């Protein structure tokens, strides 16, 4: 029995040290050296203060900001600790009701906008944390944002165009707009115009 137990315990100890301590430490060091921003959470800073992550959506409710995709996390929106799928299919009555309510809220916030509502403004992403919206969803909001901020609509539309990210590696995914980065650029534009 001793001849079997000793090698087994030795292997457990060795693998625990190698895979539980050395390997994670080595990966962390390499990540910090090669990809420091990503390894640090892709934090976005303004005046040396973190205002969010470019990888996690943020909640915006004011009419002068672009709004993100809905978040279905609890107890608060965009709670990274509660990232899971909703598992609601397109025929689920709860999903249909939520979409109807979100469309009604968008229409109420911008009654003059009669264009079709982009789907990503009324449905949560798989992770419920998506920081991006489609260019169509951003363009849909241009009039409301420009009106609320007293900015020329053409300038706000140009800002959206400047923040459209292409497909990853030219063929993966879809073009998208990071809402946090767009709203920060909108704040900077407002500050420049005021000064």
Backbone as CSV, one residue per row, in Angstrom:
resi,resn,N_x,N_y,N_z,CA_x,CA_y,CA_z,C_x,C_y,C_z
1,UNK,0.831,-1.192,0.000,0.000,0.000,0.000,0.873,1.253,0.000
2,UNK,1.951,1.213,0.796,2.851,2.357,0.879,3.508,2.645,-0.463
3,UNK,3.762,1.626,-1.241,4.407,1.814,-2.547,3.476,2.496,-3.541
4,UNK,2.196,2.434,-3.331,1.234,3.120,-4.201,0.879,4.512,-3.687
5,UNK,0.777,4.640,-2.387,0.337,5.896,-1.791,1.392,6.995,-1.902
6,UNK,2.648,6.659,-1.638,3.712,7.663,-1.674,3.848,8.305,-3.070
7,UNK,3.945,7.559,-4.166,4.045,8.196,-5.493,2.796,9.019,-5.842
8,UNK,1.630,8.542,-5.432,0.397,9.280,-5.717,0.392,10.622,-4.998
9,UNK,0.746,10.626,-3.725,0.789,11.881,-2.968,1.879,12.812,-3.488
10,UNK,3.004,12.239,-3.904,4.087,13.052,-4.473,3.620,13.720,-5.759
11,UNK,2.937,12.973,-6.628,2.423,13.550,-7.875,1.392,14.641,-7.615
12,UNK,0.526,14.411,-6.655,-0.468,15.437,-6.299,0.235,16.712,-5.859
13,UNK,1.234,16.580,-5.011,1.983,17.734,-4.525,2.719,18.438,-5.667
14,UNK,3.392,17.668,-6.521,4.133,18.254,-7.644,3.183,18.977,-8.600
15,UNK,2.097,18.319,-8.980,1.159,18.941,-9.907,0.462,20.156,-9.286
16,UNK,0.214,20.108,-7.993,-0.377,21.264,-7.321,0.559,22.461,-7.387
17,UNK,1.816,22.252,-7.120,2.794,23.349,-7.173,2.976,23.843,-8.605
18,UNK,3.177,22.896,-9.547,3.441,23.294,-10.932,2.214,23.932,-11.570
19,UNK,1.064,23.274,-11.494,-0.130,23.761,-12.187,-0.949,24.760,-11.369
20,UNK,-0.767,24.751,-10.069,-1.530,25.664,-9.226,-0.797,26.927,-8.854
21,UNK,0.535,26.915,-8.925,1.314,28.088,-8.538,2.234,28.586,-9.660
22,UNK,3.116,27.720,-10.126,4.128,28.144,-11.099,3.503,28.537,-12.436
23,UNK,2.651,27.670,-12.999,2.058,27.959,-14.302,1.197,29.228,-14.271
24,UNK,0.265,29.393,-13.318,-0.514,30.637,-13.294,0.357,31.887,-13.107
25,UNK,1.409,31.777,-12.286,2.305,32.929,-12.090,3.033,33.257,-13.395
26,UNK,3.507,32.237,-14.110,4.212,32.459,-15.375,3.272,33.083,-16.414
27,UNK,2.059,32.586,-16.523,1.092,33.142,-17.479,0.760,34.586,-17.126
28,UNK,0.601,34.880,-15.859,0.305,36.248,-15.425,1.448,37.191,-15.771
29,UNK,2.680,36.780,-15.507,3.842,37.619,-15.819,3.946,37.868,-17.323
30,UNK,3.807,36.813,-18.123,3.882,36.970,-19.585,2.764,37.876,-20.078
31,UNK,1.548,37.679,-19.581,0.421,38.515,-20.002,0.659,39.978,-19.641
32,UNK,1.184,40.238,-18.445,1.457,41.618,-18.036,2.528,42.259,-18.914
33,UNK,3.494,41.466,-19.355,4.566,42.002,-20.200,4.128,42.190,-21.644
34,UNK,3.398,41.221,-22.199,3.035,41.254,-23.614,1.745,42.029,-23.863
35,UNK,0.744,41.867,-23.016,-0.559,42.523,-23.176,-0.953,43.246,-21.885
36,UNK,-0.245,44.297,-21.502,-0.516,44.902,-20.196,-1.932,45.460,-20.043
37,UNK,-2.487,46.075,-21.086,-3.839,46.645,-20.977,-4.879,45.545,-20.812
38,UNK,-4.800,44.516,-21.644,-5.766,43.418,-21.563,-5.624,42.660,-20.249
39,UNK,-4.398,42.435,-19.815,-4.181,41.703,-18.558,-4.700,42.486,-17.366
40,UNK,-4.756,43.789,-17.493,-5.266,44.637,-16.414,-6.757,44.873,-16.489
41,UNK,-7.458,44.157,-17.363,-8.907,44.286,-17.443,-9.383,45.228,-18.524
42,UNK,-8.494,45.687,-19.401,-8.845,46.623,-20.475,-9.560,47.846,-19.917
43,UNK,-9.011,48.366,-18.815,-9.629,49.522,-18.168,-9.458,50.778,-19.012
44,UNK,-10.493,51.593,-18.999,-10.469,52.875,-19.693,-10.351,53.944,-18.618
45,UNK,-9.353,54.813,-18.766,-9.115,55.844,-17.754,-9.361,57.235,-18.318
46,UNK,-9.884,58.091,-17.476,-10.050,59.503,-17.777,-9.453,60.259,-16.605
47,UNK,-8.502,61.115,-16.882,-7.806,61.871,-15.832,-7.243,60.936,-14.757
48,UNK,-6.645,59.846,-15.184,-6.005,58.845,-14.335,-6.969,58.148,-13.373
49,UNK,-8.253,58.134,-13.727,-9.258,57.411,-12.940,-9.955,56.415,-13.866
50,UNK,-10.066,55.182,-13.428,-10.766,54.174,-14.228,-12.255,54.504,-14.271
51,UNK,-12.795,54.563,-15.489,-14.218,54.862,-15.666,-14.984,53.653,-16.181
52,UNK,-14.274,52.577,-16.476,-14.930,51.373,-16.959,-13.937,50.492,-17.690
53,UNK,-14.460,49.441,-18.259,-13.664,48.522,-19.066,-14.223,48.519,-20.472
54,UNK,-13.332,48.435,-21.444,-13.810,48.390,-22.831,-14.403,47.023,-23.161
55,UNK,-14.356,46.086,-22.213,-14.878,44.742,-22.444,-16.223,44.478,-21.778
56,UNK,-16.672,45.391,-20.916,-17.924,45.185,-20.187,-18.820,46.395,-20.405
57,UNK,-20.061,46.140,-20.768,-21.016,47.223,-21.015,-21.273,48.062,-19.779
58,UNK,-21.802,49.238,-20.027,-22.131,50.171,-18.956,-23.583,50.606,-19.128
59,UNK,-24.201,50.964,-18.047,-25.591,51.403,-18.090,-25.641,52.923,-18.277
60,UNK,-26.337,53.344,-19.324,-26.569,54.769,-19.584,-28.066,54.968,-19.719
61,UNK,-28.606,55.929,-18.997,-30.043,56.185,-19.072,-30.349,57.609,-19.529
62,UNK,-29.368,58.518,-19.436,-29.600,59.898,-19.809,-29.762,60.007,-21.328
63,UNK,-30.664,60.865,-21.798,-30.902,60.979,-23.241,-29.705,61.532,-24.012
64,UNK,-28.771,62.179,-23.341,-27.610,62.749,-24.007,-26.476,61.767,-24.205
65,UNK,-26.711,60.504,-23.931,-25.715,59.454,-24.126,-26.278,58.362,-25.023
66,UNK,-25.370,57.676,-25.705,-25.773,56.491,-26.445,-26.035,55.386,-25.440
67,UNK,-27.077,54.622,-25.697,-27.453,53.550,-24.779,-26.906,52.228,-25.273
68,UNK,-26.528,51.396,-24.325,-25.972,50.074,-24.613,-27.091,49.069,-24.865
69,UNK,-26.666,47.863,-25.187,-27.623,46.760,-25.250,-28.198,46.554,-23.860
70,UNK,-29.414,46.066,-23.760,-29.960,45.770,-22.438,-29.120,44.706,-21.734
71,UNK,-29.066,44.817,-20.433,-28.374,43.816,-19.630,-29.411,43.107,-18.768
72,UNK,-29.330,41.800,-18.725,-30.284,41.028,-17.938,-29.652,40.484,-16.663
73,UNK,-28.533,41.080,-16.227,-27.893,40.592,-15.006,-28.587,41.169,-13.783
74,UNK,-28.447,40.474,-12.682,-29.052,40.915,-11.436,-27.982,40.906,-10.352
75,UNK,-28.074,41.677,-9.342,-29.134,42.621,-9.021,-28.990,43.954,-9.750
76,UNK,-27.857,44.191,-10.403,-27.657,45.445,-11.132,-27.297,45.131,-12.587
77,UNK,-27.562,46.069,-13.502,-27.175,45.841,-14.897,-25.655,45.753,-15.046
78,UNK,-25.201,44.965,-15.981,-23.789,44.796,-16.319,-22.962,44.328,-15.121
79,UNK,-23.557,43.457,-14.315,-22.884,42.865,-13.170,-22.060,41.685,-13.679
80,UNK,-20.741,41.858,-13.759,-19.876,40.817,-14.325,-19.919,39.526,-13.517
81,UNK,-20.264,39.599,-12.267,-20.363,38.398,-11.449,-21.613,37.583,-11.726
82,UNK,-22.537,38.125,-12.520,-23.792,37.433,-12.810,-23.950,37.167,-14.303
83,UNK,-22.850,37.024,-14.999,-22.896,36.819,-16.448,-23.308,35.395,-16.782
84,UNK,-24.510,35.253,-17.304,-25.002,33.965,-17.777,-25.983,34.227,-18.906
85,UNK,-26.283,33.214,-19.655,-27.296,33.346,-20.692,-28.686,33.323,-20.081
86,UNK,-29.651,33.924,-20.778,-31.016,33.936,-20.259,-31.745,32.643,-20.576
87,UNK,-31.271,31.938,-21.614,-31.896,30.696,-22.061,-33.341,30.888,-22.507
88,UNK,-33.701,32.102,-22.895,-35.039,32.352,-23.416,-34.987,32.293,-24.935
89,UNK,-35.776,31.398,-25.511,-35.832,31.273,-26.962,-36.717,32.344,-27.566
90,UNK,-36.662,32.482,-28.877,-37.428,33.539,-29.549,-38.934,33.346,-29.419
91,UNK,-39.381,32.143,-29.125,-40.823,31.920,-28.962,-41.269,32.050,-27.506
92,UNK,-40.337,32.359,-26.597,-40.666,32.462,-25.176,-41.474,33.741,-24.926
93,UNK,-42.642,33.634,-24.290,-43.473,34.816,-24.027,-42.761,35.870,-23.169
94,UNK,-41.908,35.450,-22.239,-41.195,36.415,-21.386,-40.236,37.266,-22.215
95,UNK,-39.539,36.641,-23.160,-38.637,37.397,-24.026,-39.426,38.345,-24.915
96,UNK,-40.505,37.867,-25.482,-41.328,38.730,-26.346,-41.859,39.934,-25.575
97,UNK,-42.294,39.708,-24.344,-42.809,40.810,-23.521,-41.695,41.806,-23.196
98,UNK,-40.510,41.300,-22.852,-39.382,42.187,-22.553,-39.017,43.029,-23.771
99,UNK,-39.026,42.419,-24.949,-38.709,43.164,-26.178,-39.762,44.237,-26.433
100,UNK,-41.040,43.899,-26.270,-42.109,44.890,-26.455,-41.925,46.074,-25.507
101,UNK,-41.590,45.790,-24.248,-41.398,46.859,-23.256,-40.193,47.729,-23.619
102,UNK,-39.128,47.115,-24.097,-37.936,47.878,-24.471,-38.193,48.734,-25.700
103,UNK,-38.930,48.221,-26.672,-39.289,49.013,-27.854,-40.140,50.205,-27.423
104,UNK,-41.109,49.977,-26.547,-41.966,51.064,-26.063,-41.147,52.125,-25.330
105,UNK,-40.166,51.701,-24.532,-39.315,52.662,-23.812,-38.480,53.488,-24.785
106,UNK,-37.945,52.851,-25.831,-37.172,53.597,-26.838,-38.060,54.583,-27.574
107,UNK,-39.261,54.168,-27.937,-40.206,55.066,-28.629,-40.590,56.246,-27.730
108,UNK,-40.784,55.984,-26.447,-41.152,57.055,-25.515,-40.001,58.040,-25.323
109,UNK,-38.775,57.554,-25.352,-37.613,58.433,-25.169,-37.344,59.296,-26.393
110,UNK,-37.797,58.842,-27.553,-37.542,59.570,-28.807,-38.770,59.418,-29.708
111,UNK,-39.884,60.100,-29.354,-41.147,59.881,-30.078,-41.090,60.222,-31.570
112,UNK,-40.208,61.114,-31.966,-40.122,61.492,-33.375,-39.409,60.465,-34.230
113,UNK,-38.741,59.522,-33.619,-37.975,58.522,-34.356,-38.902,57.362,-34.710
114,UNK,-39.258,57.255,-35.985,-40.191,56.209,-36.418,-39.490,55.077,-37.171
115,UNK,-38.156,55.143,-37.239,-37.418,54.080,-37.925,-37.535,52.778,-37.131
116,UNK,-37.342,51.636,-37.802,-37.364,50.357,-37.078,-36.256,50.313,-36.013
117,UNK,-36.587,49.766,-34.863,-35.633,49.683,-33.763,-34.668,48.528,-34.027
118,UNK,-33.354,48.782,-34.018,-32.390,47.684,-34.207,-32.528,46.644,-33.099
119,UNK,-32.404,45.401,-33.472,-32.641,44.289,-32.550,-31.712,44.317,-31.348
120,UNK,-30.478,44.813,-31.527,-29.547,44.779,-30.396,-29.859,45.843,-29.347
121,UNK,-30.783,46.753,-29.613,-31.197,47.712,-28.579,-32.319,47.159,-27.702
122,UNK,-32.879,46.008,-28.088,-33.998,45.459,-27.314,-33.756,44.024,-26.848
123,UNK,-32.591,43.455,-27.172,-32.268,42.103,-26.705,-30.896,42.113,-26.044
124,UNK,-30.776,41.356,-24.981,-29.491,41.245,-24.285,-28.588,40.286,-25.058
125,UNK,-27.294,40.480,-24.924,-26.344,39.566,-25.563,-26.267,38.275,-24.765
126,UNK,-25.559,37.291,-25.301,-25.425,36.002,-24.624,-24.803,36.128,-23.249
127,UNK,-23.800,37.000,-23.104,-23.144,37.173,-21.807,-23.877,38.170,-20.926
128,UNK,-24.758,38.949,-21.530,-25.486,40.047,-20.873,-24.586,41.223,-20.533
129,UNK,-23.364,41.226,-21.013,-22.390,42.257,-20.661,-21.812,42.968,-21.881
130,UNK,-22.343,42.736,-23.055,-21.746,43.215,-24.298,-21.533,44.731,-24.266
131,UNK,-20.291,45.184,-24.491,-20.024,46.627,-24.493,-20.294,47.278,-25.840
132,UNK,-20.672,46.490,-26.840,-20.842,47.006,-28.193,-22.300,47.018,-28.628
133,UNK,-22.577,47.919,-29.561,-23.836,47.907,-30.297,-23.483,47.943,-31.774
134,UNK,-24.428,47.623,-32.598,-24.193,47.673,-34.039,-24.138,49.132,-34.488
135,UNK,-23.490,49.411,-35.622,-23.525,50.776,-36.153,-24.967,51.259,-36.359
136,UNK,-25.860,50.356,-36.780,-27.260,50.741,-36.981,-27.893,51.209,-35.672
137,UNK,-27.569,50.525,-34.568,-28.110,50.918,-33.264,-27.567,52.274,-32.834
138,UNK,-26.322,52.559,-33.165,-25.747,53.869,-32.845,-26.397,54.954,-33.699
139,UNK,-26.531,54.698,-35.005,-27.166,55.688,-35.892,-28.611,55.948,-35.485
140,UNK,-29.296,54.920,-34.997,-30.678,55.067,-34.554,-30.791,56.107,-33.439
141,UNK,-29.751,56.247,-32.630,-29.785,57.130,-31.469,-29.221,58.529,-31.724
142,UNK,-28.666,58.768,-32.892,-27.971,60.031,-33.173,-28.865,61.237,-32.938
143,UNK,-30.084,61.220,-33.465,-30.965,62.393,-33.341,-31.247,62.728,-31.876
144,UNK,-31.569,61.708,-31.083,-31.876,61.939,-29.663,-30.675,62.509,-28.928
145,UNK,-29.500,61.935,-29.157,-28.292,62.385,-28.467,-27.948,63.814,-28.885
146,UNK,-28.000,64.094,-30.170,-27.679,65.444,-30.665,-28.646,66.465,-30.092
147,UNK,-29.930,66.137,-30.086,-30.937,67.056,-29.560,-30.732,67.297,-28.064
148,UNK,-30.473,66.243,-27.294,-30.296,66.376,-25.844,-29.051,67.178,-25.499
149,UNK,-28.034,67.093,-26.328,-26.779,67.799,-26.054,-26.680,69.146,-26.758
150,UNK,-27.624,69.427,-27.632,-27.564,70.683,-28.384,-26.407,70.702,-29.374
151,UNK,-26.087,69.541,-29.932,-24.991,69.412,-30.894,-25.542,69.223,-32.295
152,UNK,-24.770,69.601,-33.303,-25.212,69.344,-34.676,-25.301,67.835,-34.930
153,UNK,-26.405,67.425,-35.516,-26.620,66.005,-35.779,-25.519,65.423,-36.658
154,UNK,-25.051,66.211,-37.637,-24.000,65.724,-38.537,-22.714,65.430,-37.768
155,UNK,-22.409,66.246,-36.760,-21.181,66.036,-35.983,-21.291,64.780,-35.121
156,UNK,-22.450,64.534,-34.548,-22.650,63.331,-33.737,-22.589,62.099,-34.640
157,UNK,-23.182,62.184,-35.825,-23.122,61.069,-36.780,-21.674,60.792,-37.181
158,UNK,-20.891,61.846,-37.378,-19.477,61.680,-37.727,-18.721,60.992,-36.591
159,UNK,-19.056,61.337,-35.361,-18.426,60.714,-34.199,-18.719,59.206,-34.175
160,UNK,-19.947,58.841,-34.506,-20.290,57.415,-34.584,-19.435,56.739,-35.644
161,UNK,-19.336,57.359,-36.817,-18.550,56.775,-37.910,-17.092,56.580,-37.505
162,UNK,-16.542,57.514,-36.736,-15.160,57.415,-36.283,-14.954,56.278,-35.285
163,UNK,-16.027,55.828,-34.640,-15.908,54.790,-33.606,-16.390,53.425,-34.057
164,UNK,-16.662,53.259,-35.333,-17.048,51.934,-35.819,-15.793,51.072,-35.930
165,UNK,-15.818,49.954,-35.243,-14.721,48.985,-35.298,-15.085,47.938,-36.340
166,UNK,-14.140,47.597,-37.190,-14.391,46.601,-38.219,-14.389,45.189,-37.672
167,UNK,-14.566,44.242,-38.559,-14.538,42.836,-38.179,-13.146,42.468,-37.664
168,UNK,-13.092,41.629,-36.664,-11.816,41.168,-36.130,-11.090,40.364,-37.201
169,UNK,-9.829,40.708,-37.438,-8.999,40.081,-38.463,-9.610,40.201,-39.855
170,UNK,-10.549,41.111,-40.016,-11.151,41.353,-41.315,-12.289,40.424,-41.691
171,UNK,-12.520,39.357,-40.914,-13.584,38.429,-41.294,-14.369,37.844,-40.120
172,UNK,-13.947,38.080,-38.897,-14.649,37.524,-37.740,-15.607,38.547,-37.144
173,UNK,-16.819,38.134,-36.853,-17.787,39.007,-36.214,-18.361,40.029,-37.163
174,UNK,-18.953,41.051,-36.587,-19.616,42.113,-37.349,-19.029,43.464,-36.942
175,UNK,-19.176,44.476,-37.792,-18.773,45.818,-37.375,-19.560,46.211,-36.118
176,UNK,-18.917,46.992,-35.253,-19.525,47.312,-33.973,-19.015,48.642,-33.461
177,UNK,-19.712,49.167,-32.450,-19.351,50.431,-31.812,-19.289,50.190,-30.309
178,UNK,-18.157,50.539,-29.687,-18.026,50.411,-28.242,-18.717,51.623,-27.612
179,UNK,-19.765,51.387,-26.845,-20.604,52.452,-26.311,-19.840,53.329,-25.311
180,UNK,-19.038,52.722,-24.450,-18.268,53.503,-23.476,-17.315,54.459,-24.185
181,UNK,-16.566,53.959,-25.149,-15.607,54.813,-25.858,-16.315,55.908,-26.645
182,UNK,-17.457,55.582,-27.246,-18.228,56.591,-27.986,-18.747,57.672,-27.051
183,UNK,-19.275,57.293,-25.892,-19.795,58.286,-24.949,-18.688,59.163,-24.369
184,UNK,-17.511,58.575,-24.138,-16.388,59.387,-23.655,-15.961,60.396,-24.722
185,UNK,-15.954,59.972,-25.977,-15.630,60.901,-27.071,-16.690,61.982,-27.178
186,UNK,-17.931,61.633,-26.928,-19.028,62.605,-26.939,-18.837,63.642,-25.838
187,UNK,-18.427,63.188,-24.655,-18.139,64.124,-23.559,-16.988,65.061,-23.932
188,UNK,-15.928,64.515,-24.537,-14.794,65.359,-24.947,-15.216,66.376,-26.003
189,UNK,-16.067,65.961,-26.936,-16.561,66.876,-27.964,-17.351,68.002,-27.320
190,UNK,-18.209,67.665,-26.370,-18.988,68.692,-25.671,-18.110,69.670,-24.925
191,UNK,-17.043,69.163,-24.289,-16.123,70.042,-23.566,-15.389,70.970,-24.526
192,UNK,-14.958,70.433,-25.674,-14.253,71.276,-26.660,-15.153,72.376,-27.203
193,UNK,-16.404,72.041,-27.458,-17.332,73.035,-28.006,-17.706,74.103,-26.974
194,UNK,-17.713,73.724,-25.690,-18.028,74.703,-24.645,-16.882,75.661,-24.388
195,UNK,-15.632,75.216,-24.622,-14.492,76.088,-24.296,-14.096,76.971,-25.455
